[in-house]
C-alpha cells in the first residue's frame, strides 16, 4: 500500500515538476531549471512521504530531508542523463518527446528512490537492514 501512495504523491508532484521544468526551460538552461524544480519538488515530496506515504504522523526532520535529497540527487543525474542522451540522439526533439523521456526517467529513478526511502530514510531503527553489533572493520592482508 505504501508503494501506491508513493506513486500517487511522487507521481503527482513529478507531473507538476515536468511541467514546471518545461516552463522554466524557456527562460534558462534546461539543467538549471531541472536543479531548481528538483530541489523544490524533493522538499515537497519528503514532507508528503513522511506524513502520508510512510505514515509517520509528523513532519520530516533535517536528517530525512538530507537523505531524501541524496536520493533525489541520484534521480537528478538519471533525468539529466536521459535528457542529455535524447538531445545527442535527436537534437531537435519536440516537447512531447522531451516530456516522455523525462517522465520515463523520473519513473525509473522514482522506483529506486522508493526502495531507498523505505529501507533507510523513513525506516524505524529496528526495520533497517541488520548490522552485526560490535563488529569492527579489520583489514585483511593478502599473501604476496
N, C-alpha and C positions, 0 to 999 in steps of 0.2 A: 504494500500500500504506500510506503514511503516513496518508492520509485515513481509511482503515478503522481503523487503530489509534487515530487521533484520535477517531473516533466511538465506538469501544468504551470507551476510557478516559474521554473527556469526557462521553459519554452515560451511562456507568455512574455517574460522580460526579454528573452532572446529575440523574439519577433520585433518587439519595440526597439531593441538595440539595433537590429538590422536596418530598420527604417531610419533611426537616428544617425547611424553611420553614413547611410546614403545621403541624407540631408546635409550633414556636416562636411562630407567629402566634396561637396560642391564649393565649399569656401576654404578648404585646407587640404593638404595631402591626406590620402586615404589612411595611411598608417597612423598619423596623428589623430585623425577622427576616431580610429579604432581604439587607440590608447584612452582617449577621453571617455568614450562610451563604455569601454571595458571596465574602467575604474568605477564609474557611476553605477553600472549595472551589477557589478560584483558586490558593492556595498549594499545595494537594494536586495539582491538575491541572498546574501548572507543573512540579513535580517529575516527575510521570508522563510528561509530554510530552517533557521534555528527556532523560529516561532511556530511554524506550521508544518514543514516537511518532516522534521525530526522531533517535533512537539516537545521542545524543552521547557515551554511555558515562561520564557524570559527572552530578553534581547541578547544579541551576540556580544561577547566581550572582545577586548583587543586581541587576545591570542587567536580567537576564532576568526576575526577579521583578517589578521595577518596570514594565517594558514590558508584561509579561503583565497586570499589574494595571491598566494603562491600557486595554487591550483589554477587560478584564473590567468596567471602569467603564462602557464603552460598552454592554456586554451588560446590565449592571445597569439602565441607562437604558431599554433596549429592554424588558426584562421588567417593570420598574416601570410603564413607559408602557402596555404591553399590559394589565396588571392594572388600572391606573387607568381605562383606557377601558372595560374589562369592567365595572367597578363603576359607571361612569357609565351605561352602557347597560343593565346588569342588576344593580341594587343588591343583590339577594338571590341572587346566583349561588351555586350549590351547590359543594361541594368538588371534585366530578368536573369540572365546567366550569372551575373555577379551575385545576385541575391541567392540563387540556387546553390552556388558554390559556398558562399558564406554560411548559409543556414545548414548545409550538409556538414561542413567542417565544424560548425558550432555544435551540431548534434553529436558528432563523434567525440568531440572534446568534452561535451556535457556528460556523456556516459562515463568517461574516465573520471570526471570531477565527482560524480555521484559516489563512486567507489571510494575515492579519497576522503570525501566529506563524511561518508557513513562510517568508514573504518577508523579514521584518525581525528578529523576535526571535531565532529559532533558526537563521537562515541564516548560513553562513560569509561572511566578508567578500567573497570572490570571487563568491558566488552572489547577493548583494544587487543590486537594480536599479542599473544603472550611473549614475554621475555623471561629468560631464566633469572631468578632472583640471585643476587650475589655473584653472578658470573662476571668475570673481568676479561678484557681482551689480553691475550697472551701471544706475543709474536712467535711465529713458527719459523724456524730456520731450516732450510732445505740443505741436505748434504751436498757438498760440491764435488 
